[in-house]
Amino acid sequence: MPMRYRPSPATPVRAAALLLAVAAAPGCSHAVRKTHDEPVNRAVFSFNRGLDTIALKPVARGYSHLPSGVRRGVRNVVWNLQEPLVFANDLLQANFTRSLNTAGRFVVNSTVGVAGIFDVAGHWGMPHHGADLGQTFGVWGIGPGPTVELPVFGSSNARDAVGRVLTMGFYNLGDNSDTVAMLDTVRTVGGIVDGRARALPLTDRLEQSPDYYAALRDDAAKRRAALVEEGRVGAVRSADERADDRAATGLPVNP
């Protein structure tokens, strides 16, 4: 069986350490921080926008024409595959009520919900919520740091970029079987396409702004700040209440 390349676990840790040092400066607020790196960010944004125009947006528009039940099933499967990471971050944030909600969702939807295709747990009073390492760092009091436009993933900040890099590293530490690789692909690709389709109304509106880059950047910062505050108070909102909470990004995607 051919060997798959997996980066050394130390690689994402080293990359994350530098970004986290920048983001952890005391007194950082959640306001957008404009830096001397903005020309670089705008250049990356131009690449992202081109990629979005020729590839992701057409796929997302086609996907949005699928029956709503199919799209809901894809979203449910993606959410279910994300639940272990959400559970870990709930615990790291000391949101124990939310962690029980997440664990319950994963057990119920993985079994009664047929591998997550049906959100039975949501109908049983256990709504889905999101949580990631960037949010966890924010709950711990680490500020967002400067804006970072990530290739493919779009508008972010130093703190959330660290969270993304570390999360990728943690996934690389796990089982590298074909089944796990397939599930990772489903989670990533499904999340990107479904998230981009749900963001279409938002980005269609923001594209009318005089400065599309700045409009997306500011909207993403606002949404991430709201997500951090949600983690601080330990709120659990229903999927319908947070349907538009996926941060707008350069492509824009943020699975």
C-alpha positions as CSV (number, residue, x, y, z in Angstrom):
1,M,0.0,0.0,0.0
2,P,1.5,3.4,-1.0
3,M,2.5,5.6,1.9
4,R,0.7,8.9,2.3
5,Y,2.8,11.9,3.3
6,R,1.9,13.4,6.6
7,P,3.8,16.5,7.8
8,S,5.8,16.2,11.0
9,P,3.6,17.2,14.0
10,A,6.3,19.7,15.0
11,T,5.8,21.6,11.8
12,P,2.4,23.1,12.5
13,V,3.4,23.7,16.1
14,R,6.4,25.8,15.1
15,A,4.3,27.7,12.6
16,A,1.6,28.3,15.3
17,A,4.0,29.5,18.0
18,L,5.0,32.6,16.1
19,L,1.5,33.6,15.2
20,L,0.3,33.0,18.7
21,A,3.0,35.2,20.1
22,V,1.7,38.0,18.0
23,A,-2.0,37.4,18.8
24,A,-1.4,37.1,22.6
25,A,-0.2,40.7,23.1
26,P,-2.1,42.1,26.1
27,G,-4.9,44.5,25.6
28,C,-5.9,43.2,22.2
29,S,-9.5,43.9,21.3
30,H,-11.8,42.2,18.8
31,A,-11.7,45.2,16.5
32,V,-10.1,44.7,13.0
33,R,-6.4,45.6,13.2
34,K,-5.1,47.1,10.0
35,T,-1.4,46.4,9.6
36,H,1.5,47.0,7.2
37,D,0.8,43.5,5.8
38,E,-2.4,44.7,4.2
39,P,-0.9,44.8,0.7
40,V,0.1,41.1,1.1
41,N,-3.4,40.3,2.4
42,R,-5.0,42.0,-0.6
43,A,-2.7,40.1,-3.0
44,V,-3.8,36.8,-1.3
45,F,-7.4,37.9,-1.5
46,S,-7.1,38.5,-5.2
47,F,-5.9,35.0,-5.6
48,N,-8.7,33.7,-3.4
49,R,-11.3,35.7,-5.3
50,G,-10.1,34.3,-8.6
51,L,-10.2,30.8,-7.3
52,D,-13.7,31.4,-6.0
53,T,-14.9,32.8,-9.3
54,I,-13.6,30.0,-11.5
55,A,-14.1,27.0,-9.1
56,L,-15.9,27.3,-5.8
57,K,-18.7,29.7,-6.5
58,P,-20.0,27.8,-9.6
59,V,-19.9,24.5,-7.6
60,A,-21.7,26.2,-4.7
61,R,-24.4,27.6,-7.0
62,G,-25.0,24.2,-8.5
63,Y,-25.1,22.6,-5.1
64,S,-27.7,25.2,-3.9
65,H,-30.1,23.9,-6.6
66,L,-30.0,20.4,-5.1
67,P,-33.1,19.4,-3.1
68,S,-33.1,20.9,0.4
69,G,-33.2,17.5,2.0
70,V,-30.0,16.5,0.2
71,R,-28.2,19.7,1.3
72,R,-29.5,19.2,4.9
73,G,-28.2,15.7,4.9
74,V,-24.7,16.8,3.7
75,R,-24.7,19.5,6.4
76,N,-25.8,17.1,9.1
77,V,-23.0,14.6,8.2
78,V,-20.4,17.4,8.2
79,W,-21.6,18.6,11.6
80,N,-21.5,15.1,13.0
81,L,-17.9,14.6,11.9
82,Q,-17.0,17.9,13.5
83,E,-18.6,17.0,16.9
84,P,-15.5,15.4,18.4
85,L,-13.5,18.6,17.8
86,V,-16.4,20.7,19.1
87,F,-16.5,18.5,22.2
88,A,-12.8,18.9,22.9
89,N,-13.1,22.7,22.6
90,D,-16.2,22.8,24.8
91,L,-14.1,21.1,27.6
92,L,-11.1,23.4,27.0
93,Q,-13.5,26.4,27.4
94,A,-15.0,24.8,30.6
95,N,-18.4,24.8,28.9
96,F,-19.4,21.5,30.5
97,T,-23.1,21.9,29.7
98,R,-22.3,22.5,26.0
99,S,-19.9,19.5,26.1
100,L,-22.7,17.2,27.3
101,N,-24.9,18.6,24.6
102,T,-22.2,17.9,22.0
103,A,-21.5,14.4,23.3
104,G,-25.2,13.6,23.2
105,R,-25.6,14.9,19.7
106,F,-22.7,12.7,18.5
107,V,-24.0,9.5,20.1
108,V,-27.6,10.0,19.0
109,N,-26.9,11.2,15.4
110,S,-24.2,8.6,14.8
111,T,-26.7,5.8,15.7
112,V,-30.3,6.8,15.5
113,G,-29.4,9.5,12.9
114,V,-27.8,6.9,10.6
115,A,-24.1,8.1,10.7
116,G,-25.2,11.7,11.1
117,I,-27.4,12.0,8.0
118,F,-30.4,12.9,10.1
119,D,-30.2,15.4,12.9
120,V,-32.3,13.5,15.4
121,A,-30.6,15.1,18.3
122,G,-31.6,18.5,17.1
123,H,-35.3,17.4,17.2
124,W,-34.7,16.0,20.7
125,G,-33.6,19.4,22.1
126,M,-29.8,19.1,21.5
127,P,-29.1,21.9,19.0
128,H,-25.8,22.1,17.1
129,H,-23.2,24.7,18.0
130,G,-19.7,25.4,16.7
131,A,-16.5,25.6,18.6
132,D,-12.8,25.6,17.5
133,L,-9.4,26.4,18.8
134,G,-9.5,30.0,17.6
135,Q,-12.7,30.5,19.7
136,T,-11.1,28.7,22.6
137,F,-8.1,31.0,22.6
138,G,-10.5,34.0,22.5
139,V,-12.4,32.6,25.5
140,W,-9.0,32.3,27.3
141,G,-8.5,36.1,26.7
142,I,-6.1,36.0,23.7
143,G,-6.9,38.8,21.3
144,P,-7.3,38.3,17.6
145,G,-4.1,39.9,16.6
146,P,-3.5,41.3,13.1
147,T,-5.7,40.3,10.1
148,V,-4.3,37.4,8.1
149,E,-5.7,36.5,4.6
150,L,-5.2,32.8,4.3
151,P,-4.8,31.2,0.9
152,V,-8.0,29.3,0.1
153,F,-9.5,29.8,3.6
154,G,-9.7,33.5,3.3
155,S,-10.0,36.3,5.9
156,S,-8.8,35.4,9.4
157,N,-6.6,36.7,12.1
158,A,-3.4,35.6,13.8
159,R,-5.2,33.9,16.7
160,D,-7.6,31.9,14.5
161,A,-4.9,31.0,12.1
162,V,-3.0,29.5,14.9
163,G,-6.1,27.5,15.9
164,R,-6.5,26.3,12.3
165,V,-2.8,25.2,12.0
166,L,-2.8,23.4,15.3
167,T,-6.1,21.6,14.4
168,M,-4.6,20.4,11.2
169,G,-1.6,19.1,13.2
170,F,-3.8,17.3,15.6
171,Y,-5.6,15.6,12.8
172,N,-2.2,14.5,11.4
173,L,-1.5,12.8,14.7
174,G,-4.5,10.5,14.4
175,D,-5.2,7.3,12.6
176,N,-4.0,7.4,9.0
177,S,-6.2,4.6,7.7
178,D,-8.1,4.9,4.4
179,T,-11.4,5.2,6.3
180,V,-10.2,8.1,8.4
181,A,-8.7,9.8,5.4
182,M,-12.1,9.4,3.6
183,L,-14.0,10.8,6.5
184,D,-11.6,13.8,6.7
185,T,-12.2,14.4,3.0
186,V,-15.9,14.3,3.5
187,R,-15.8,16.7,6.4
188,T,-13.5,19.2,4.7
189,V,-15.0,19.2,1.2
190,G,-18.6,18.9,2.4
191,G,-18.0,21.7,4.8
192,I,-16.4,24.0,2.2
193,V,-19.1,23.5,-0.5
194,D,-22.1,23.6,1.9
195,G,-20.6,26.6,3.7
196,R,-19.9,28.5,0.5
197,A,-23.4,27.8,-0.7
198,R,-24.9,29.2,2.5
199,A,-22.7,32.2,2.2
200,L,-23.8,33.1,-1.3
201,P,-26.5,35.6,-0.3
202,L,-24.1,37.4,2.0
203,T,-21.2,37.6,-0.5
204,D,-23.5,38.6,-3.3
205,R,-24.5,41.5,-1.1
206,L,-21.0,42.4,0.0
207,E,-19.7,42.3,-3.5
208,Q,-21.7,45.4,-4.2
209,S,-19.5,47.3,-1.6
210,P,-16.9,49.8,-2.8
211,D,-14.2,47.6,-1.2
212,Y,-15.1,43.9,-1.3
213,Y,-11.9,42.9,0.6
214,A,-12.6,45.3,3.5
215,A,-16.3,44.4,3.6
216,L,-15.5,40.6,3.9
217,R,-12.7,41.3,6.4
218,D,-14.9,43.4,8.7
219,D,-17.8,41.0,8.5
220,A,-15.6,38.0,9.3
221,A,-14.1,39.9,12.3
222,K,-17.6,40.7,13.6
223,R,-18.8,37.1,13.3
224,R,-15.7,35.7,15.0
225,A,-16.0,38.2,17.9
226,A,-19.6,37.1,18.3
227,L,-18.6,33.4,18.3
228,V,-16.0,34.1,21.0
229,E,-18.6,35.8,23.1
230,E,-20.9,32.9,22.6
231,G,-18.2,30.6,24.0
232,R,-17.6,32.9,26.9
233,V,-21.2,32.8,28.1
234,G,-21.6,29.1,27.2
235,A,-24.6,29.7,25.0
236,V,-26.2,26.9,22.9
237,R,-28.3,28.3,20.1
238,S,-30.3,26.3,17.6
239,A,-29.1,25.7,14.1
240,D,-31.7,28.0,12.7
241,E,-30.5,30.9,14.9
242,R,-26.9,30.4,13.8
243,A,-27.5,29.5,10.2
244,D,-25.7,32.6,9.0
245,D,-22.8,32.4,11.5
246,R,-20.2,31.0,9.1
247,A,-17.7,33.7,8.9
248,A,-17.4,35.3,5.5
249,T,-13.9,34.9,4.1
250,G,-11.9,35.6,1.0
251,L,-13.2,32.7,-1.0
252,P,-15.2,32.8,1.3
253,V,-15.1,29.6,3.2
254,N,-14.3,28.7,6.8
255,P,-15.2,25.2,7.6
